[in-house]
Amino acid sequence: VLEGTVSTRIEGTQAVTRETDKMWLVRLLEITRKYVLDDLIVVKNLMVQCFPPHYNTFNRFFSLYHNAVSTRVKELTWEDLEANEIVSLLTWVLNTYKSVEMMGHPDLCSEFDINQLEPLLPQEVVDNLLSKYVKTFTVSVTLTEAFCCVCTSGPHAN
C-alpha cells in the first residue's frame, strides 16, 4: 500500500507536457524535488514518532521515495528528449538529487547516509543520454553552420 501511494505521488507530479510548455521537464523535476523533500521531512518529524523504532519508518520511506523517483526518471529517459532536456535531466539526476536541495538536505541527512543510495540511473543509461546529447548537439551545430553558409553565399547575400 505504501509503495503504491509513494509511486502515485511521484507519477502524479507531471502537470504539463512539452506541447503546452517548453520547460515541462524542468518544472516536473522541481515539483518532484519539492514533493519528495517536503514529504520526507514530514515523515521524519511526524510519522516516525507514531511507530516503534524497529519499523525503521524513515528508512523505509526514504527507500520507497528513492525507488519511485528512480522508476520515474528511467521512464523519462524513454522520452524523445531534446538536447536541453537531456542536460536538465542529467544535471538533476547527477547533481541536484543528492545535494542539500533534496536527499542531502540537512533535515534528512542525519537520518540516512545518501552515499548508500543506488544511482537513480544505471551508468549505461547515463552514457546513452550523453551520447544522444552529443549527437543532437552535433546535428544542431552542423545545421546551423549549413544555414549560415547558405545565408552568406546565397542569392540574397550582400
N, C-alpha and C positions, 0 to 999 in steps of 0.2 A: 504494500500500500504506500509506504513512504517513498520507495523508489519511483513509483508511478507519479506521485504527487510532485516530486522534485523534477522529474523529466518533463512533466506537463508545464511546470513553472518556467523551465528553460526554453522549451519549444514555443511557448506562448509569447515570447518577447518580441517576435517579429511582427511589427505593425505595418510596415511599408515594404514595397518591392522596388527594384531598380526602375521599373516603368514609371512609378509615381515619385521617386526620389533618388537622385543620383548618389546621395550619401547614405543609402539604405543600410549598407554594411557597417559603416562607422556608427550609425545610430543603434543598430542591432547589438553591436559589441558593447557599446556604452551602457545600454539598458541591461544587458546581461551582466556586465560588471557590477552595476549598481544593485541589481536584484540579489545576486549571489552574496555580495558583501553585506548588504542590509540583512538578508535572511540569516546568514551565519552569525552575525552579531546578535541577533535576536535569540538564536539557538544557544549561543554561549551565555548570554546574560539572563535569559528567562527560562528556557526549556531544560537546561542541564539540571537545574535545581529540582525539577519535578520528577526526576528518575534516579534510581540508585546508581552509584558510581560505576558499578560493574557493567552497566549498559553501554558505557562509553558513548554517550549520546552525541557529544560534539564530534568525536572522530567519525562516527557513523554518518552524520550529516555532511561533514566535510568531504568524506569519500563519495557519498551519493551525489553531491553537487559537482565534484570533480569529474565523476564518470558521466554525468548528464551533460556537462559543458564539453567534455571530450567528444561525446557522441555528436553533439550539435555542430561542433567545429569540423568534425570529419564530414558531416553532411554538407556543410558549406563548401568544402573543397571539391565536392562533386558538381557545384555550380560552374557555369561558364564564366569564370571571374575575369574581369578586366585587369590590366596591369596595376592600376591604382588600388583596386580591391585586393589583389594579391599582397601588395605591400601593407595595406591596412590589416589584413588577416594575420600575416606573419609577424608583424610588429606586435599585435595584441597577444598572439599565442606565445611568442618567444620572449617578450619583454613585459607587457602590461600584466599578464595573468599572474605571475609570481611576484610582482612588485608590491610595494606598500599601498598601491592603489587598489589592490584586490586581495589575493590569497596571502600575501605577505604583510597585510595591514597589521599594525601594532596590536589591535584588539583581537586578532586571530592567531598571530604567530606564537603567542605564549601558550597556546593550546595544541599546536600542531607544527611539526617541522616540515616546511614546504619543500625542503630538499628530498623528502621521502616520496613526493608525488611522482608518479609516472608522467612522462611528457604528454601533453594534450594530443599531439600528433606524432605518429612514428616518423623517424628520420627520413625514411623513404618518401613519405608524403610531403614533408618539408622540401626535400630535394626536388621532387617533381614540380612543386609550386614554384620554386626558384628557377627551375629550367623553363617552365612555362612563361614566367615573368621575363626572362632574358629573351626568349623567342618573340614574345609580344612586343617588348621594347625594341628589339632589333627590327622587326617588321615596321613598327611605327616610325623609327628613325629613317629607315630606307624609304618609306613612302613620303616622309617629309622632305628628304633630300631630292627625291624624284620630282615632287611638286615644285620645289624651289628651282630646280633646273628648268622645268617647263616654263615657269613664270619669268625667269631671267633670260631665256633664249627663245621663247615662243614669239608668235606674230605680234603680240602686244607689248613686248619688251622695249624698254627705252633705247 
